[in-house]
Amino acid sequence: MVTDEYLASCELIDWKTPAVLHQANLLAADLVDPVDIARQCFLFVRDQIQHSWDARLEPVTCSASEVLQQGHGFCYAKSHLLAALLRANAIPAALCYQRLTITDQPPFCLHGLNAAYFDSTGWYRMDARGNKPGVNAQFSPPQEQLAFAIIHPQEADLVRNWSEPMPEVIAAMRAAGNSQQLAENLPDVEVLPF
């Protein structure tokens, strides 16, 4: 069962702000099918909003409205915008996380992505991080094609669908004075063995 928390507007998934709501309406245009609307939202965030680290852009953005205004964000911030655009279109949206290595070996960090709930598929994960050589995330429900695969034994898909950003993520973003500082202090959580 999907609860209303996955449709809520909050401090960082601030879909009720005029600019975010306007962009959500533009992306939905005359579409009716939630999957088609979600595809448009996904493509917009993946392709039109730059990844801050890839493009070396400042400042560190966090809320959906900041990301939309500045046109860039780290994966976490881009996931906040995608969640906001989906929720503004009445599509339940969650924040998801993976624990990944930086260069196929420790250290580890969290990576932010999304899940949307569709009647036809249930929860479907998507990753609007932004494609580049070696990264090819796509939206093709019910098939997942995320930006990164789990390859190291200590990497993991965190199985929870979060209605609001993880506190560790927000703390790291707010502590960073610039993109370099965030890149050097990416958030991480320990994954306990089963």
N, C-alpha and C positions, 0 to 999 in steps of 0.2 A: 504494500500500500504506500502511495506517495502522499506525504503530508504537505501542508501549506508552507512549511518552512522553506521548501525548495522553489517557492514562487515569491518569497518575501524580498522586499527592498531593505537594505541595511546600509551601514556606513560605507562599506567598500563595494558592495554590489548595489549601487545606488541607481537603480533603473528608473526611478520616478523623477530623476533630474531631467529638465526639459531637453537637453542635448541628447542624452542617451535614449530617452523615449522617442524623440524625433528620428534618430538613426534606426532604431528598432522598427518603427513604422515604415521608413523608407525601404528597409531590407525585406519586409514582409510584402510590401506593395499589394498586389491583387492575389497573392498566394493564399491557399486555404489549408493545404496539407501541412501539418506540423513538421514532418520530415523535410519537406521542401523549404519551409521557413528556416529551420535549423541549418540546413545546408547553406543558405544564403548568409546567415549570421556567421557560421564557421568560416566560409570563404573570405568574408570581409575581414574578420579578425586575423586569420592566418596570412592573408595576402596584402591587406591594406594597412595593417598596423605593424610597424617594424619591431623586431626584437631589439631591445635596447643594447644588449651586449654585442650582438652581431653588427649593429650599425654604429656603435660607440656613441650613443645619444644620452643626453642629460635632460632633465633631472630623473631621479628614480621615481616612477609613477606607481601608484598603488590602487586607488579607487577606479572603478569603471569610468567615471566621468573624467578623471585626470588622464587616463590612458587614451580615451577618445579625443580629448582636447589636444594632448601633446602628440598623438599619433604613434606612440611607441610604449613598450613596457617589457619587462622580463616575463618569462613564462607565467609566473604567478599573477602578475598584473593583467596579462592578456586573458588569463582564465577568468579573472574577475569581470572583465568587459564581456566576454562571451556569455558568462552566466547571466549578466544583466540584460543583454540583448535577448536571450532566450526567455528569461522570466518576463520581460516586458511584452513578449508575444504569447504569454500564458503557457509556456513550455517549461515544465519542471526541470530545473538545472541544478547540478551539484558540482562541487569542487572535488577533484581527485588528486592523488599524489603518487609518485613513484619515488623510490629511493634508488639512486643511480650513482655510478662512479663518474668521475670527471673525464678520465682518460683510460677507461677499461681496467683501472686498478684504483685502490683507495687514494685520496679521500672520497667520501660519499657526500651526496647532497640530495635534497628534495627537488623534484621537478613537478610543476603544476600543470594540470590538464582539467578536463571537464567530463561530466556525464549528463546526458539528457534522457528524460523518460518519455518513451513513445508507447502508445497502446500496442503497436504492432511488434515491438522488439523488447519492451521493458527498458532497463537502464542500458544506455549505449555510450561507451566512452569515445571521446574525440580529443584531439590534441592540436590546438591552433597556435602552437609555438612559433611556427614559421618555417618553411622549408628552405633548405640550402643543400649543397653537396653532402651526401650521406644522411640526409634527413628528408623523408618523403611521407608526411602524414596526410591521410586522405579521409574523406567523409563518404562512406559507402555502407550504410547499415544493411544487414546486420553484421557485416564483416568489419572488425576493428583493424585500423591501420594507423598505429600511433607513431610518434616521432622516434621513440627509443624502445628497443627490446630489452628484456631482462636477460643479461648474459653472465653476470658475476654471481657467485653463490650468496653474497651478502646484499645483492640488490633485491628489490621487492616491489610488487604492486601493493600499495596500501589499500586494503579492500573496502574501507569505509567511504561512503559518499557524504561529504561534508556540506552542510547548508551554508556555513560561513567559513572563511579562511582559517587554517590552522594557526594557533597563536604563535608557534615558532616561526612561521613564515612572516607574519606581520611584524614580529619583533625584529627579525633580521632586516626587513625592508625599511622599517622606521629608524633603525640604528645606523643605516648606511647614509653617509653624506653625499655619496655619488655612486655611479655604476661600478667603478673600480672597487670601492669598498664592499659593495654587495657581492661582486664576483669573488672577492677574496674571503668572504664570510657567509657563504651560502648556507641556508638552514639545513639541518639534518636531524633525524630522530633515529634512535636505536631500534632495530627490528629484532624482536625476541624470537628465538627458534621455537618451532612447534613442538 
